[in-house]
Amino acid sequence: MKTIKYIIVAILCLSNFVFANYFYRIEIRTNGKYKEEYYYNYNNDFAGNATLYINNITNHPKLLTENEDGTESDDNLSADKRLASLPKTELESELQFGCFSDSELDIFEKKSKEIEFLQHKTTKDYYFKIVLSIKDCAYKMLGINVYRKKDGSLLQTINDAAISDYEFMSIETIKNGDSTVIHRPEGTDDYNFDGIDNDFFISKTTDDVMGVPTFHRFYSFDKNKGKFVYLNLEGLDISFDEKKQQAIQKKICPIKEDNDIVITKTFQFDTKKHSYTLLNSVCNYKRRSTNDSDKVFSRQCTQKEDNYCKNADELDDDFGF
């Protein structure tokens, strides 16, 4: 079982690993200076079958079709009604990429190509496109392009080296505090505590697929620098305390039967540096119990236990000794 779990985790964490039966299409339509963009997701996955639309007048992504399970989004309005008053456009370019179990149906770019893929989630002032490298059936995240809603201009490209280790999740790669996000961080959704909705995170694994935990990486807009910055904060089970301006991360390492080693890290937000720094780290050995009458036993970790949990793979929930 443990070998199987390692295989699952490895597959989910490789951002350039290709899933069977996926297909994306991008259409660009123009009429003079007016431009429309359509991003089609034809996957039976977290995003479902969806079409994401944007034009250079409103500069706000809109979901035009319902999810495969029949649920609807607030953005989910009739495309005909939405577009009736806009200029008619003609197809300027089309790109499609994907792979299927039947190799005869493979649709891919044989030469390596960089593309942008629009995201559904936005912040107060910005929307996002994921920069992808595609070749054959493989794709890999290279960065994140941030655009201003007010005029559609490019603010910046976030191309941290770590981004390539994160998962491309179609139109839902960028996440924020929206209530529809599964397993979003607990506490405030304002990760830099500035009172403005210009914060987001990305995930290394899909949300709770086959019991695999979700690993987040956090970004916020730094007003002094005029751009988004990485907050020096990533990992599992992170919650936020708005009053103390702290982030708390718990790493739980199961050992033996009904016993855990729990490392609790507290990070303090530094408004001058616009990032988090580690305030303290506490390791406790705890005995779990399903009997309410039992007292929960807890003690400080031994050095061996502390070292073990620090070195344990966070993306494998079957580790233990």
Phi, psi and omega in degrees: 000320182294323178297318178299318181298318179299321180296316180299312181298318180298318180297315184291332186272345180277108186289345178255013176281140185257128173276145175289152176059062171226151183205128177234150175219141178236128176242133173245123180238142183223158171209093187067234179276350181278131183226138174242146177231135178238132179238114185258131175246118180246052184240145173270070185220204184301330182268341184067185174282118185213155174234121179255134188234145173209149172230167186272017173259309181272330181053043178221118181299139179228136176275124186259342183232157181281158177290163184297330181280002176092352179288153182240151177260160176298334179281353193279080179247162181299128179298322181298314180293321183294321188261357186300324185270357182267158179300148177282138184240161176245150182295123178262318180207156180216136177226132175226142178212146181167173180219152180227163180301321177279109186300337180292342182260004181301133178235110183206167176268118182286330176264144180298134183217141175261134180225169173248144178230117185298147180248145181286316182285138178229172171249186183304317188244354190222153169234171193224151170227135177276133176269121182242146168254124180238141175203132186052232180267358187265147172220155183213137177285130178252331184179188180227123175267129182253126182242146177280133178290329187296329181217001179077008181280154180283124176277311184193166170244122176268113183231043175306142180301329183292340184299327182295343178273355183263161190271131171284119184240048178054228184284355184247025180292318175278131180232156174213202187279011179305141184294345180279351181282123180286137176056040177287159181302144180281158179089205182296153173262004179260090191286343175248006171057038180258001178078008181239137181280075174225057182225149176204169174217161174239163185238145180276333177230160177293158187295106171055038177283122179053033177081002180284126184290162183259131185248120187251155174226130193249141178226149175215162179276124178264111183296327180292322180270344179071029180201170176281142179227151173287134187272013181058040183214119174205155178146193181263156169048054178260132175236161185237139176247106185292322182294317181271353185053053182232156171241135182241126180242130177247129175247116184254122182243104179295138174223140181053216182249126178061031178225141180228150164255127183239116175259120179251116179253135177247126180247134179258134178279129179257111184293329180288316180276345183054049178199169179264145173233148182290123180270311176200163178223125183237133180244127179231141172267127182231143176257120178279153179211141176266357180261118183297335182281343179285143175279139178283121181270131179217141176210167176290144181292151167284166180297324179295317179294318178299312180297320181299312184290324178299325184268352183291148180286117183294337183266013176236107183274011177252006182290160181160164176224000000 
